[in-house]
Amino acid sequence: MDDYASHDALGLAELVRKGEVSAKELLNEAVTRAEQAQAELNCFSNIFASYAEKQIADGLPDGPFTGVPMAAKDLGFEIKGLPITNGSLAFKGNIAPHDSVMCERHKAAGFTLFGQTTSPEFGLTTTTESSLYGQTQNPWDTTRTSGGSSGGASATVAAGVIPLAHASDGGGSIRIPAGCTGLFGMKPSRGRTPMGPMTTEGWNGQSTHHAVSRSVRDNAALLDVTHGREIGSRYDAPAETRSYLSALDKDPKSLKIALWDTAPNGTKPDSDAAAGLAATAKLLEDLGHKIEIAGPEFDGEALGKGLMATVSAAIAMVMEARGEALGRSMGPDDMEPVTARFVEIGNSMPMKELMKATQSSITAGLIYDRFLVEGGYDMILSPTTSRVPDKLGVLSLAPESMEGYTEAVTSFAAWCAISNQAGSPAMSVPLHWTAENLPIGMMFGARCGQEWELYQLAGQLERAAPWAHRRPPVWVG
């Protein structure tokens, strides 16, 4: 199929609907490309074509993506009877006992699930490197990271294997990989998409699931079929009666956008990211939007401590439960060095620190929303990352220096986690490439529940400054 990569997911589904190509033919195209990308980028933890073939043989439901191949991140997306390792040595050989709710919704939309993409251990860092699977490489420069923790997904889509892939985000893990590989990525509002059936939240509500994609319309159409409250959820995002796909039908009104150039921890964009920010601001002004340099003011230290406490408590709980399931204690050989540090903190931290962490997130949400409302801003613009994608090894959970790792990881994507803590939606839009042809994403955030408004702006930006024609050096499409 010579024109496979010229279609987005909705385009491929239309070909299936018209009978111009079969689901099996699309699966074969995806698997062939996946094997090639795996050899060059190491972006898959598992390829299971026979599972997808059985889906097709059993009959695919009629949905907007019927017959389109889909890969799921090897973290939080369970497919009954198949491995789910979370990128962790401790979970090697672990088999999912059920489909996750997100998996059920993907199947109902008509996708054929054929593979799992790589993740660092428990999604704990902003690169996709693990002792279990090795380093996932960036198709724009194979010496660099494709981002984390959904770096397998971003490398897979950016290289042309499939036009859309599942991803998740607990502190930037959809937006960072999208920004590192020239893709579009949306982190939905807290409670917008499901995480069940065994739990309905991750990291005290900071984690959420969605996707990275080449086109905005694929991303919006996917949210149309996967959003909605799940049974037992403590959170329910503000209701949206319009389809997200309909947001792309026309340009937004003139927006007032705050350009936030200093992250809560004091990080500023380097010259490459600053150039992207300036170019994006000019594009927005040319489109009729108003830009003001301004940003919410947070206690960066409190936010950092809160994130560390939340994640440490969660990982300590997960590793304790895994030890109980295996009937032995978990030790250093079962986890990455940075993970072991999280576990140590989680096991020794006073209980009040977790409550302080929860309060810091509540405070973050209040500050974020009040800034937007009181300033009359529709959105906030910042760079997704402060610099081009780091070299592989710099952000690894097995660093040469813990001090160097901390400095690198806290400065790389310092604007991202605030949206997770506040529970608000944010998107990374591929609007800038450096002179060395490396992508840097531009991030837009809005109030909780305003994904529709973000998609509307994204559609306008995609029409004004299209990116789908760009091809990285490693291209298998």
Secondary structure, 3 states (H helix, E strand, C coil): CCCHHHCCHHHHHHHHHHCCCCHHHHHHHHHHHHHHHHHHHCCEEEECHHHHHHHHHHCCCCCCCCCCEEEEECCCCCCCCCECCCCCHHHCCCECCCCCHHHHHHHHCCCEEEEEECCCHHHCCCCCEECCCEECEECCEEEEECCCCCHHHHHHHHCCCCCEEEEEECCCCCHHHHHHHCCEEEECCCCCCCCCCCCCCCCCCCCEEEEEECCHHHHHHHHHHHCCCCCCCCCCCCCCCCCCHHHHHCCCCCCEEEECCCCCCCCCCCHHHHHHHHHHHHHHHHCCCEEEECCCCCCHHHHHHHHHHHHHHHHHHHHHHHHHHHCCCCCHHHCCHHHHHHHHHHHHCCHHHHHHHHHHHHHHHHHHHHHHHHHCCCEEEEECCCCCCCECCCCCCCCCCHHHHHHHHHHHCCCCHHHHHHCCCEEEEEEEECCCCCEEEEEEECCCCCHHHHHHHHHHHHHHCCCCCCCCCCCCC
